[in-house]
């Protein structure tokens, strides 16, 4: 019999099951700190409880960030930023 699931891990599982999101979004919705959320998400990825399911552009970072969700979740690819044309977006994503 294994150890019971911890509070942080359970909160992140619930947050990801409601709606996949990037690390800061999951930490905010789960009500946990960013540092412990980062460590726990990586542990959950190794255990197969979370998987990367796309990328998303955010205002606070130049490039897209990883979106995490349950292993069977499909999230559409990153949306181009407002005010950019499709060709520039495609060129950036192919590099």
Secondary structure as GFF3:
##gff-version 3
##sequence-region A 1 95
A	DSSP	alpha_helix	7	18	.	.	.	ID=ss1
A	DSSP	alpha_helix	23	30	.	.	.	ID=ss2
A	DSSP	alpha_helix	34	47	.	.	.	ID=ss3
A	DSSP	beta_strand	51	56	.	.	.	ID=ss4
A	DSSP	beta_strand	65	69	.	.	.	ID=ss5
A	DSSP	alpha_helix	86	93	.	.	.	ID=ss6
###
